[in-house]
Amino acid sequence: MMRLQIAKGRVLDPVHRIDAAQDVFIAEGKIVALGRAPDGFTPDRVIDAAGLVVAPGFVDLSARLREPGFEYRATLESEMQAAMAGGVTSLACPPDTDPPLDEPGLVEMLCYRARNLNCAHVYPIGALTFGLKGERLTEMAELVEAGCVAFGQATRPVVDTMVLMRAMEYAATFGFRVWLQPMEYYLARGGIAHDGEVAARLGLTGIPVEAETIALSRHLHLARSTGVKLHITRLSSAAGLELIKRARADGVDVTCDVGIHYLHLCDMDIGYFNPLCHLIPPLRAQRDREALRAGLAAGDIDATCSDHSPVDDDGKLMPFAESEAGATGLELLLPLTLKWGQEMKLPLAQTLARITSDAARIMGIKKGGHLGVGARADVCVFDPAGYRKITRETLKSQGKNTPFLGIELPGRVRYTLVEGRVMFEGE
């Protein structure tokens, strides 16, 4: 394999508390040294990173690749290219494919296809119940052997609390992680926007904050009694964040994340029925957005994710109430995280931790999310001062729909390396 030297860059590694101008040396797909070259090291290529940041490849806790079953929205090939353009070298894939990821063969096929593309490392989240129907538990042990790193229901609820408790008990017995998005089925049913003044003015069916807090209370109570490692995905409200903080104080083993869109947008951004802002969970009130931003900065929220859900044009070129929920996000994970960090006046290392080491810890990745010697050489080299305008033409994802079209954002990716291979070179 090629030997690489990334020269003159500002190396940022939150795990090892590195923030200094030094070189990175790569051989055999791993980082072999920082600062000074190992004895006898002769690079096959030198990447000039002067004026650029050298960071661990980004870890995305939620990226729908739309395979199998939804290839008309996106393909594995297109979304892997989007990941490379965004500096994302590891990602978790939710189980709501068609068919869902509830059989070992489906998981093995997805992992095989991803490996053959030699791009981002794909970590499937297995279905907690067969067909995501919330009725029968899947064979979790077999799914782990096939490649799953955790189990969840994506946006599908488990209405039967006994089934959910049994699932958590089983997962806890074997140390499996359970990832759940809190949404009480009956309160959320038919809703498409935050239940507030904007929804009332526009005549949109609302989803109250209680849909999140009631489901979250149930999840946390069961996690306390079963001892399961619980991860709450896509938190959307200030009230939900307070519940998690209280549960942690009581000793519950729980982590949580927030989608990048919820750090910058609120229900006011729906404007006059903008379908690009149709997301699930819905964009909530301004106070919720501010609480999420502050919670992520304080570490009460562990990480942010792209919540990448590519939607084809037919799904968005409809009235808001009939449009499909979701937005592309893989290529925006870095820019929107940087924008949040700048606005919160955080050190760059602390900002990047939320999409590198903190996310890797939640996913259980030990070889990624940092630049320690011996780690996988998954690296992103980017220009923090380089702005780019988000347009349909610049997006590599097959899904071109995002609320941030036409906006200039910071963070231009120059190089993405996966196991020491240069997989993307930008301008």
C-alpha positions in Angstrom: 0.0 0.0 0.0 1.0 3.6 -0.6 3.0 5.5 2.0 1.7 9.0 2.6 2.9 12.0 4.4 0.4 14.8 5.2 2.6 17.8 5.7 2.4 21.2 7.4 -1.3 20.8 8.5 -2.9 21.7 11.8 -3.5 18.3 13.3 -6.6 18.1 15.5 -7.3 15.0 17.5 -9.8 15.4 20.4 -9.0 12.0 21.9 -5.3 12.6 22.4 -5.7 16.4 22.9 -3.5 17.2 19.9 -3.9 20.7 18.3 -0.6 21.5 16.7 1.1 22.0 13.3 2.8 18.7 12.5 3.0 16.0 9.9 1.1 12.8 9.8 2.8 9.6 8.4 0.7 6.7 7.0 1.7 3.2 6.0 -0.2 0.0 5.5 -3.5 1.8 6.0 -2.6 2.9 9.5 -1.1 6.0 11.1 2.4 5.1 12.0 3.7 8.4 13.4 2.9 12.0 14.1 5.5 14.9 14.0 8.6 12.9 13.1 8.9 10.3 10.4 9.7 6.7 11.5 13.2 5.4 10.7 13.5 4.5 7.0 10.1 6.0 6.1 10.0 7.3 2.5 6.6 8.6 1.3 5.2 7.7 -2.0 3.2 10.9 -1.9 3.2 14.0 0.1 0.0 15.9 0.6 0.6 19.6 1.3 -1.9 20.6 4.1 -0.5 24.1 4.8 -3.3 26.3 6.0 -5.6 23.2 6.4 -6.9 21.2 9.3 -6.0 17.5 9.5 -8.8 15.7 11.5 -10.0 12.2 12.0 -12.5 11.1 9.4 -16.0 12.0 10.5 -18.3 9.5 12.1 -22.0 9.8 11.2 -24.6 8.2 13.5 -27.4 8.1 11.0 -27.1 8.0 7.2 -29.8 6.2 5.1 -28.2 4.7 2.1 -31.6 3.7 0.6 -30.4 0.2 -0.2 -32.0 -2.3 -0.4 -35.4 -1.2 -1.6 -35.3 2.5 -2.3 -32.8 2.8 -5.1 -35.0 5.3 -6.9 -34.1 7.7 -4.1 -30.4 6.9 -3.9 -27.9 4.1 -4.5 -25.1 2.9 -2.4 -22.6 4.2 -5.0 -24.0 7.7 -5.0 -24.2 8.0 -1.2 -20.7 6.6 -0.7 -19.5 9.4 -3.0 -21.4 11.9 -1.0 -19.8 10.5 2.2 -16.3 10.9 0.7 -17.1 14.5 -0.4 -18.2 15.2 3.1 -15.2 13.7 4.8 -17.4 11.0 6.4 -15.4 7.8 6.7 -17.6 5.8 9.1 -21.4 5.8 9.2 -24.3 3.9 10.8 -27.1 2.8 8.6 -30.6 2.7 10.1 -32.6 -0.5 9.6 -35.7 0.9 7.8 -34.7 -0.4 4.3 -37.0 -2.5 2.2 -36.9 -5.2 3.4 -35.7 -4.1 6.9 -32.4 -5.2 8.2 -33.9 -8.1 10.2 -32.1 -11.0 8.6 -28.4 -11.8 8.7 -28.3 -12.3 4.9 -29.5 -8.8 4.3 -26.9 -7.3 6.7 -24.1 -9.4 5.1 -25.1 -8.3 1.6 -25.1 -4.6 2.6 -21.7 -5.0 4.3 -20.3 -6.9 1.3 -21.5 -4.3 -1.2 -20.1 -1.5 1.0 -16.7 -3.2 1.4 -16.4 -3.7 -2.4 -16.9 0.1 -3.0 -13.8 0.7 -0.7 -15.3 3.9 0.6 -16.8 4.7 4.0 -17.0 2.0 6.7 -20.7 1.0 7.0 -22.0 -0.1 10.4 -25.6 -1.4 10.1 -28.1 -0.9 12.9 -30.1 -4.1 13.0 -33.9 -4.2 13.3 -35.0 -4.7 16.9 -38.2 -6.5 15.8 -39.0 -8.5 12.6 -40.2 -6.2 9.9 -39.9 -3.3 12.4 -43.5 -4.2 13.3 -42.8 -4.2 17.1 -44.1 -7.7 17.6 -41.4 -10.4 17.5 -37.7 -9.9 18.5 -35.1 -10.5 15.9 -32.2 -12.9 16.3 -29.9 -10.3 17.6 -26.9 -12.5 18.2 -26.9 -13.7 14.6 -27.3 -10.1 13.4 -24.3 -9.0 15.4 -22.3 -11.8 13.8 -23.4 -10.5 10.4 -22.1 -7.0 11.2 -24.7 -5.1 13.2 -23.3 -2.8 15.9 -26.7 -1.9 17.6 -30.4 -2.5 17.3 -33.3 -0.1 16.8 -36.6 0.7 15.1 -35.6 3.8 13.1 -38.8 5.9 13.2 -41.1 2.9 13.8 -42.4 2.5 17.3 -42.7 -0.5 19.5 -46.2 0.1 20.8 -46.3 -3.0 23.0 -44.3 -2.1 26.1 -43.8 -5.8 27.1 -42.1 -6.4 23.7 -39.8 -3.5 24.3 -38.9 -4.6 27.8 -38.1 -8.1 26.6 -35.9 -6.7 23.8 -34.0 -4.5 26.3 -33.6 -7.4 28.7 -32.2 -9.6 25.9 -29.9 -6.9 24.6 -28.6 -6.1 28.1 -27.8 -9.8 28.7 -25.4 -9.8 25.8 -24.2 -6.2 26.0 -25.9 -5.2 22.8 -26.7 -1.5 22.3 -30.3 -0.4 21.7 -30.9 2.8 19.7 -34.4 4.3 19.9 -36.0 7.4 18.5 -38.7 8.6 21.1 -42.0 9.1 19.4 -45.3 8.1 21.1 -47.3 6.5 18.3 -50.8 7.7 19.0 -49.7 11.3 19.8 -47.6 11.5 16.7 -50.0 9.7 14.3 -50.9 11.8 11.3 -48.7 14.7 12.5 -46.3 16.6 10.2 -45.2 19.7 12.1 -44.4 20.9 15.6 -47.7 21.5 17.5 -47.4 25.2 18.0 -48.3 28.6 16.5 -46.8 28.0 13.1 -48.7 24.7 12.6 -51.9 26.3 13.8 -51.5 29.3 11.4 -50.7 27.0 8.5 -53.4 24.5 9.3 -50.9 21.6 9.6 -51.5 18.7 11.9 -49.2 19.0 14.9 -46.9 16.6 16.8 -46.7 17.8 20.4 -43.5 17.7 22.4 -45.3 15.2 24.6 -45.0 12.7 21.8 -41.3 12.8 22.5 -41.3 13.1 26.3 -43.8 10.4 27.0 -42.0 7.9 24.8 -38.7 9.0 26.2 -39.9 8.5 29.8 -40.9 4.9 28.9 -37.5 4.2 27.3 -35.6 5.6 30.3 -37.7 3.7 32.9 -37.1 0.5 31.0 -33.4 1.2 30.6 -33.1 1.8 34.3 -34.8 -1.6 35.2 -33.0 -3.7 32.5 -29.6 -2.1 32.6 -29.4 -1.9 28.8 -27.0 0.4 27.0 -29.5 2.9 25.6 -28.9 5.5 22.9 -31.6 8.1 22.1 -31.5 9.2 18.5 -32.6 12.5 17.0 -33.6 14.4 20.2 -35.7 17.4 19.2 -36.9 19.2 22.4 -35.7 21.0 25.5 -38.1 18.9 27.6 -36.6 15.7 26.2 -33.1 16.9 27.0 -34.1 17.6 30.6 -35.4 14.1 31.0 -32.1 12.6 29.8 -30.1 14.8 32.2 -32.2 13.7 35.1 -32.0 10.0 34.1 -28.2 10.3 33.9 -28.1 11.8 37.4 -30.0 8.8 38.5 -27.4 6.4 37.0 -29.1 5.4 33.8 -26.6 4.4 31.1 -27.9 6.6 28.2 -26.4 8.6 25.4 -28.1 10.8 22.8 -27.6 12.6 19.6 -29.2 15.5 17.6 -29.6 15.9 13.9 -27.6 18.8 12.4 -30.7 20.4 11.0 -32.2 20.9 14.5 -29.1 23.0 15.5 -30.0 25.7 12.9 -33.7 25.5 12.1 -37.0 25.7 13.9 -40.6 25.6 13.0 -40.5 29.2 11.8 -38.4 28.1 8.9 -41.3 26.2 7.4 -42.3 29.6 6.1 -45.0 29.3 3.6 -45.1 25.5 3.4 -41.5 24.8 2.5 -41.4 21.0 1.9 -37.6 21.0 2.3 -38.2 21.6 6.0 -40.5 18.6 6.3 -38.5 16.5 8.7 -39.2 13.8 11.3 -39.1 14.5 14.2 -40.5 17.9 13.2 -38.5 21.1 13.6 -39.6 22.5 16.9 -39.8 25.9 18.6 -36.9 28.4 18.8 -36.4 27.7 22.5 -36.0 24.0 21.7 -33.4 24.8 19.1 -31.5 27.0 21.5 -31.6 24.3 24.2 -30.3 21.7 21.8 -27.4 23.9 20.7 -26.5 24.6 24.3 -26.9 21.0 25.3 -24.5 19.8 22.6 -22.0 22.4 23.6 -22.2 21.4 27.3 -21.9 17.7 26.5 -25.4 16.9 27.7 -26.0 15.8 24.1 -23.2 13.5 23.1 -23.0 13.9 19.4 -24.6 15.3 16.3 -25.4 13.4 13.1 -26.4 14.2 9.5 -29.7 12.2 9.7 -29.1 11.8 6.0 -32.4 10.8 4.3 -32.2 11.4 0.6 -35.6 12.1 -1.0 -36.2 12.2 -4.7 -37.7 15.3 -6.4 -41.1 13.7 -6.7 -41.2 13.3 -3.0 -40.6 17.0 -2.3 -42.4 18.7 -5.2 -45.7 18.3 -3.4 -47.7 20.3 -0.9 -46.1 20.2 2.6 -48.6 17.9 4.1 -48.2 15.4 1.3 -44.4 15.7 0.8 -42.0 13.1 2.0 -40.0 13.8 5.2 -36.3 13.9 5.0 -33.3 15.8 3.7 -29.8 15.1 2.4 -27.1 15.7 5.0 -23.9 13.7 4.5 -22.1 16.5 2.7 -23.4 19.0 5.2 -22.3 17.3 8.5 -19.0 19.2 8.6 -20.2 22.6 7.4 -23.2 22.8 9.7 -21.3 21.4 12.7 -18.6 24.1 12.1 -21.2 26.8 11.8 -22.7 25.7 15.1 -19.3 25.7 16.8 -18.4 29.1 15.4 -21.7 30.6 16.6 -21.3 29.0 20.1 -17.7 30.3 20.2 -16.3 26.8 20.9 -12.7 25.6 20.3 -12.4 23.8 17.0 -11.3 20.6 18.7 -14.4 20.6 20.9 -16.6 21.2 17.8 -15.0 18.3 15.9 -15.3 15.9 18.8 -19.0 15.8 18.3 -18.6 14.2 14.9 -15.4 12.2 15.5 -14.4 10.7 18.9 -17.8 11.2 20.6 -19.7 9.6 17.8 -17.2 6.8 17.5 -17.6 6.1 21.2 -21.3 5.7 20.9 -20.9 3.4 17.9 -18.3 1.3 19.7 -15.6 2.1 17.1 -12.1 1.8 18.6 -10.0 2.1 15.4 -11.7 5.2 14.1 -12.5 8.7 15.3 -9.0 9.6 16.4 -5.5 10.0 15.0 -3.5 7.9 17.4 -0.5 5.8 16.3 -1.9 2.5 15.1 -5.3 3.8 14.3 -7.0 3.3 11.0 -5.8 6.0 8.6 -9.3 7.5 8.2 -8.5 11.2 7.8 -10.3 14.3 6.5 -8.2 17.3 5.4 -10.3 20.5 5.2 -10.2 24.2 4.9 -12.1 25.7 7.8 -12.1 29.1 6.2 -13.1 27.8 2.8 -16.8 28.6 2.1 -18.9 26.9 -0.5 -22.4 27.5 -1.8 -24.7 24.5 -1.4 -26.4 23.8 -4.7 -27.9 20.9 -6.4 -25.0 20.7 -8.8 -22.4 20.6 -6.0 -24.1 17.8 -4.0 -22.8 14.3 -4.8 -25.8 12.6 -3.2 -28.6 11.5 -5.4 -30.9 13.3 -3.1 -30.6 17.0 -3.9 -33.1 18.3 -1.4 -31.9 20.2 1.7 -33.2 23.3 3.5 -29.7 24.8 3.0 -29.7 25.1 -0.8 -28.3 28.4 -1.9 -26.5 29.1 1.4 -22.8 29.5 1.8 -21.3 27.3 4.6 -17.8 27.0 6.0 -15.6 23.9 5.7 -14.4 22.8 2.3 -13.2 19.3 2.3 -9.9 19.0 0.3 -9.0 15.3 0.9 -10.7 12.3 2.4 -8.6 9.2 3.2 -10.0 5.8 4.1 -7.4 3.3 5.5 -4.7 5.4 3.9 -6.2 5.6 0.4 -7.1 9.0 -1.0 -10.7 8.6 -1.9 -11.6 12.2 -2.5 -9.7 15.3 -3.7 -11.5 18.6 -3.8 -10.6 22.0 -5.0 
